[in-house]
Amino acid sequence: MNGRSPLVVLGALGGTALFLTALPACTASDTASKEERPELARFYQQKLTWSGCEGDDRLEGMECAKLTVPVDYTDPKSGTIAVAVGRYRSTAGPNAAAAPSGSAPPSGSTARIGSLVFNFGGPGMSGLTGLADAREDYRALRAHYDLVSFDPRGVGRSAPVKCGTALDGGEDDTDQGDELPTDAAGRAALVKELTSIAAQCAAGTGKVLPFVGTVNTSRDMDVLRQALGDDKLHYFGTSYGTRLGAVYAKQFPDRAGRLALDAVDTLTENSRASALTQARAFQKALESFVDDCAGQGEKCPIGATEAAAVRTVDETVARITEAPVESADGSPFTVRDLRTAISNSLYSAELHPTLAEGIARLHDSEDPAVLVEINRAFAGEDEEGNRDEADNSDEAILAINCADDPDRPADPAAEIASLEEEFTEASSVFGTEMAREAVSCTGWPAGSDYIRKIEDTGGPKVLLIGTKGDPATPYQWTGETAKRLGNAVVLTYEGEGHGAYSASTCVRAKTDAYLIEGKLPADGTSCPAEAPEADARDADDAG
């Protein structure tokens, strides 16, 4: 799957029986009926009550509401949960003339189209926080839409998955924590560890856990569409959000409006296959970063030639593997931290100069400060290392990915034994970390197979945006998903990084034209790579 599963340590609970009792196999209704069942009417008839968002300064200026949805769509009387929803009203204003239903506003018009619902990925990322952080990127769209997002079920403020301390790094959280065991005893211990984590998640989350997953979240999104007063869902999904968008397109083809999916996730690969694909893609992205830096000659902090830059990276990884260094707060900076900083930075070409500086400082003076700050920023931590209390992204990514994956190895220990050579060959830097992702669902019941069966969705055409150098959702997944959907138009960005809308003015213009005016680019349209804004400013200054 597109998000990295958390690296895990042995939890306190153990035993498969406890987990399988608490978390039965997925029983969610996979396909929405053409006419909603009468027992769902109360959910579809609800009205949202908007007010200011309380308890989080980052949400200042956003309006918040709660959407009530059933825990189990096959048995709506069994209980409900509240889904946290946030919006920024369209700058067109509440009294702006609305575009006719199903039509695009004229070019240059200020007509309000409706709501545009976002999912920013993960899975497990808070939609409210994501929207607050990214709203400036969508100013052109806000002129025609209310910008809306939500914390999906199991995430953040919406019946969050809770795993206790199962995913926390403890005192033994060393640099060797993500290495694969090399003997039978070690593999048996890892199987017990992973099963224990699954049990803790079941015990901590309760009855909601079997119904956390994309199939049910898509149904929640349709209830949200109705509560927003829209006949059609207009949607922008990034990364994991493309998986959610694809499921919606299949479940509700008659209710799908304009769907834009950027950084396209796989619909077909299981945990092992997707982790292996990502390992290769991250390795390729790292090599591209090294080549680009070395191409700057003496300006490259890690080496003026490709050979020198490669040597700096390899030596740094080897040294930190052998002996972690001390961070400013006295905590160890391990090879796991180094890998995380590198992979985080490969998500955006804008971070490449910072990554080069961080590796050089670590290599030359054993100073990890720059890399520590990269990791803190990605984790949403403050200077003391504290995270948002509502952030359960580590738990949610594990639960949702496992709910969406029907495959489980018959012999987990044997599966672990088969991983190391293949993954290390795929990536000398990221291979072992990705290999642990491949078995992260050990101990969890088999998930839904609905996503694997998506094919020929019908409905309106969907815009898929793929980036050639994307390490997290490799470009090949864009073409594969287009074939599965059967009604997709592919827009390619020739650059690097994860997600193209914020990286490319060309992609942004074509996506906005589709979402605002309904004008799709020709299938196969390509946008050239663009220098990050900071690089472009530096070039202008030099000129």
Secondary structure, 3 states (H helix, E strand, C coil): CCCCCCCCCCCCCCCHHHHHHHCCCCCCCCCCCCCCCHHHHHHHCCCCCCEECCCCHHHCCCEEEEEEEECCCCCHHHCEEEEEEEEECCCCCCCCCECCCCCCCCCCCCCECEEEEEECCCCCCCHHHHHHHHHHHHHHHHCCEEEEEECCCCECCECCCCCCCCCCCCCCCCCCCCCCCCCHHHHHHHHHHHHHHHHHHHHHHHHHHHHCCHHHHHHHHHHHHHHCCCCCEEEEEECHHHHHHHHHHHHCCCCEEEEEEECCCCCCCCHHHHHHHHHHHHHHHHHHHHHHHHCCHHHCCCCCCHHHHHHHHHHHHHHHHHCCEECCCCCEECHHHHHHHHHHHCCCHHHHHHHHHHHHHHHHHCCCHHHHHHHHHHHCECCCCCECCCCCHHHHHHHHHHHCCCCCCCCHHHHHHCCHHHHHHHCCCCHHHHHHHHCCCCCCCCCCCCHHHCCCCCCCCEEEEEEEECCCCCCHHHHHHHHHHCCEEEEEEEEECCCCCCCCHHHHHHHHHHHHHCCCCCCCEEECCCCCHHHHHHHHHHC
